Amino acid sequence: MTTSVKARVQLTLDGQTYEPGEWITLPDDQRPRAQELMAYGLVDEAPAAPVKVSRRRKAS
């Protein structure tokens, strides 16, 4: 699994530079690192996948 965050500012991680608005994918074992970047306001957390609402058809 991976953790995705979105850069708010130009950011260099592990030798790669990310521009504002660019998605950064980190392995799950680096989740604490992603949390730290969020705490400093350098990245935004990826939104959760929307939950699809199931609809029931009414009997006619």
C-alpha positions as CSV (number, residue, x, y, z in Angstrom):
1,M,0.0,0.0,0.0
2,T,1.0,3.6,-0.4
3,T,0.2,7.0,1.1
4,S,-0.5,9.8,-1.3
5,V,-0.2,13.5,-0.5
6,K,-0.3,16.7,-2.6
7,A,2.5,19.2,-2.4
8,R,1.5,22.8,-1.3
9,V,4.9,24.2,-2.0
10,Q,8.0,23.2,-4.0
11,L,9.4,20.3,-2.1
12,T,12.4,18.1,-2.5
13,L,12.1,14.6,-1.1
14,D,14.7,11.8,-1.6
15,G,16.4,13.8,-4.4
16,Q,13.2,14.4,-6.4
17,T,11.6,17.9,-6.6
18,Y,7.8,18.2,-6.5
19,E,6.0,21.3,-7.7
20,P,2.9,22.7,-5.9
21,G,-0.2,20.7,-6.7
22,E,1.9,17.6,-7.7
23,W,1.0,14.3,-6.1
24,I,3.6,12.5,-4.0
25,T,3.3,8.8,-3.3
26,L,5.1,7.4,-0.3
27,P,5.2,3.7,0.9
28,D,3.0,3.0,3.9
29,D,6.0,2.6,6.1
30,Q,6.6,6.3,5.6
31,R,3.2,7.3,6.9
32,P,4.8,9.1,9.9
33,R,6.9,11.1,7.5
34,A,3.7,12.1,5.6
35,Q,2.0,13.1,8.9
36,E,5.0,15.3,9.7
37,L,4.9,17.0,6.3
38,M,1.2,17.7,6.9
39,A,1.8,19.1,10.3
40,Y,4.3,21.6,8.9
41,G,1.7,22.6,6.2
42,L,3.9,21.4,3.3
43,V,1.4,18.9,1.9
44,D,-2.3,18.1,1.9
45,E,-3.7,14.6,2.5
46,A,-5.3,12.9,-0.4
47,P,-9.1,13.0,-0.1
48,A,-10.8,9.7,0.8
49,A,-12.4,7.9,-2.1
50,P,-16.1,8.9,-2.3
51,V,-18.6,6.4,-1.0
52,K,-21.1,5.4,-3.6
53,V,-24.7,5.4,-2.4
54,S,-26.6,2.4,-3.5
55,R,-30.2,3.1,-4.6
56,R,-33.0,0.7,-4.3
57,R,-35.7,0.6,-6.9
58,K,-39.2,0.9,-5.7
59,A,-41.5,-1.9,-6.6
60,S,-44.2,-0.8,-8.9
